[in-house]
């Protein structure tokens, strides 16, 4: 009788240890998967809530002015605007231009820290890649860090 009790106790202790080892092996995987899913959901939510629209454009003499409205449901920080990729030039002959040296922005009708919903940003670009002939076509594209992309083609004015 005592040998059966000892055997049962050994099996019980082995089962508890095996369950603990299994839990310690599985828990980090479950935590990592749930953390990744949460991050992906947050990024998707931000992308869905962030939307912009190019509302006006003008180019003349190697410079361009573009007005863009925030039509999404979330504000966009000034750091995100400055980190945006901007491409400009003739269709098929454009390049990415650098913030601060080639292009700058002004948030209209609002503060300087955030581009609020419904507000407009004015982007000024000066570059030799911008076509200068009246009637030439200019290609413009902006890509925000969150993945929102908008592009347009417009003609150079007189």
PLY file of the C-alpha trace (Angstrom):
ply
format ascii 1.0
element vertex 158
property float x
property float y
property float z
element edge 157
property int vertex1
property int vertex2
end_header
0.00 0.00 0.00
2.78 2.43 0.85
4.55 1.70 -2.46
1.37 2.69 -4.32
1.22 5.93 -2.33
4.86 6.75 -3.08
4.36 5.94 -6.78
1.24 8.11 -6.93
3.08 10.95 -5.17
6.01 10.70 -7.61
3.59 10.78 -10.59
1.77 13.75 -9.08
5.01 15.68 -8.47
6.19 14.84 -12.02
2.90 16.06 -13.48
3.10 19.35 -11.53
6.72 19.92 -12.63
5.83 19.08 -16.27
2.88 21.52 -16.13
5.13 24.26 -14.73
7.78 23.69 -17.40
5.11 23.73 -20.12
3.57 26.94 -18.75
7.00 28.61 -18.59
7.70 27.59 -22.18
4.29 28.62 -23.58
3.66 31.87 -21.65
6.42 33.95 -23.33
5.20 32.86 -26.77
1.61 33.82 -25.94
2.78 37.16 -24.51
4.87 37.92 -27.61
2.02 37.03 -29.98
-0.49 39.14 -28.07
1.95 42.08 -27.89
2.58 41.86 -31.64
-1.16 41.69 -32.34
-1.74 44.75 -30.14
0.99 46.75 -31.90
-0.35 45.79 -35.31
-3.88 46.77 -34.33
-2.66 50.14 -33.02
-0.72 50.84 -36.24
-3.73 49.89 -38.36
-5.97 52.13 -36.25
-3.60 55.08 -36.69
-3.41 54.51 -40.45
-7.20 54.36 -40.76
-7.70 57.50 -38.67
-5.00 59.50 -40.53
-6.07 60.92 -43.88
-4.97 63.95 -45.87
-6.10 65.66 -49.07
-4.16 67.91 -51.44
-6.46 70.91 -51.89
-4.40 73.37 -53.96
-1.10 73.55 -55.84
0.96 76.18 -57.61
4.43 76.18 -59.19
6.46 78.94 -60.81
10.15 79.74 -61.27
11.57 76.61 -59.60
9.36 76.79 -56.52
6.08 75.12 -55.61
3.38 75.78 -53.05
1.09 72.96 -51.95
-1.81 73.18 -49.51
-2.88 69.95 -47.79
-5.86 69.47 -45.45
-6.02 66.97 -42.58
-9.33 65.19 -43.25
-8.70 62.30 -40.85
-10.03 61.94 -37.35
-6.66 62.27 -35.59
-4.16 65.07 -35.20
-0.73 64.78 -36.80
2.30 65.96 -34.85
4.72 68.51 -36.26
7.48 65.89 -36.00
5.50 63.60 -38.31
5.09 66.39 -40.86
8.83 67.11 -40.77
9.57 63.38 -41.15
7.35 63.06 -44.22
8.89 62.00 -47.52
8.23 64.51 -50.26
8.89 63.77 -53.92
8.70 66.46 -56.60
9.78 67.01 -60.21
8.61 66.20 -63.69
6.65 62.95 -64.07
9.27 60.23 -64.44
12.05 62.60 -63.34
11.42 63.43 -59.71
13.40 63.10 -56.50
12.94 63.02 -52.75
13.63 66.44 -51.27
14.96 67.19 -47.79
13.00 68.95 -45.08
14.48 72.23 -43.89
16.83 72.74 -46.83
14.49 72.31 -49.82
11.03 72.34 -48.26
9.34 73.84 -45.22
5.80 73.86 -43.90
3.44 76.11 -41.99
0.39 74.86 -40.10
-2.38 77.32 -40.92
-5.17 78.23 -38.48
-3.71 76.35 -35.56
-0.79 75.77 -33.28
2.73 74.82 -34.27
2.84 71.47 -32.44
-0.04 69.60 -34.10
-1.83 69.56 -37.44
-5.41 69.31 -36.19
-8.35 67.74 -38.02
-9.81 70.12 -40.57
-6.74 72.38 -40.62
-4.45 73.05 -43.57
-0.69 72.84 -43.99
1.12 75.00 -46.54
4.25 73.37 -47.95
6.81 75.52 -49.77
9.41 73.80 -51.96
12.33 75.36 -53.80
14.34 72.99 -55.99
16.08 72.94 -59.36
14.22 69.67 -60.15
10.88 71.52 -60.35
10.01 72.24 -64.00
10.06 75.96 -64.84
8.38 76.24 -68.23
4.82 77.58 -68.24
2.48 74.63 -68.82
5.07 72.00 -67.80
3.73 69.21 -65.62
4.89 68.88 -62.00
4.59 65.63 -60.05
4.19 65.88 -56.25
3.85 63.12 -53.65
3.81 63.20 -49.85
4.21 60.11 -47.67
3.57 60.52 -43.94
5.50 58.27 -41.51
2.29 56.36 -40.72
1.91 55.35 -44.35
-0.64 57.84 -45.69
0.24 58.68 -49.29
-1.16 61.37 -51.56
0.10 62.47 -54.95
-0.94 64.84 -57.73
0.22 66.28 -61.00
-0.26 69.97 -61.83
1.03 72.49 -64.33
3.50 75.32 -63.87
1.86 78.74 -63.87
3.12 81.92 -65.47
0 1
1 2
2 3
3 4
4 5
5 6
6 7
7 8
8 9
9 10
10 11
11 12
12 13
13 14
14 15
15 16
16 17
17 18
18 19
19 20
20 21
21 22
22 23
23 24
24 25
25 26
26 27
27 28
28 29
29 30
30 31
31 32
32 33
33 34
34 35
35 36
36 37
37 38
38 39
39 40
40 41
41 42
42 43
43 44
44 45
45 46
46 47
47 48
48 49
49 50
50 51
51 52
52 53
53 54
54 55
55 56
56 57
57 58
58 59
59 60
60 61
61 62
62 63
63 64
64 65
65 66
66 67
67 68
68 69
69 70
70 71
71 72
72 73
73 74
74 75
75 76
76 77
77 78
78 79
79 80
80 81
81 82
82 83
83 84
84 85
85 86
86 87
87 88
88 89
89 90
90 91
91 92
92 93
93 94
94 95
95 96
96 97
97 98
98 99
99 100
100 101
101 102
102 103
103 104
104 105
105 106
106 107
107 108
108 109
109 110
110 111
111 112
112 113
113 114
114 115
115 116
116 117
117 118
118 119
119 120
120 121
121 122
122 123
123 124
124 125
125 126
126 127
127 128
128 129
129 130
130 131
131 132
132 133
133 134
134 135
135 136
136 137
137 138
138 139
139 140
140 141
141 142
142 143
143 144
144 145
145 146
146 147
147 148
148 149
149 150
150 151
151 152
152 153
153 154
154 155
155 156
156 157
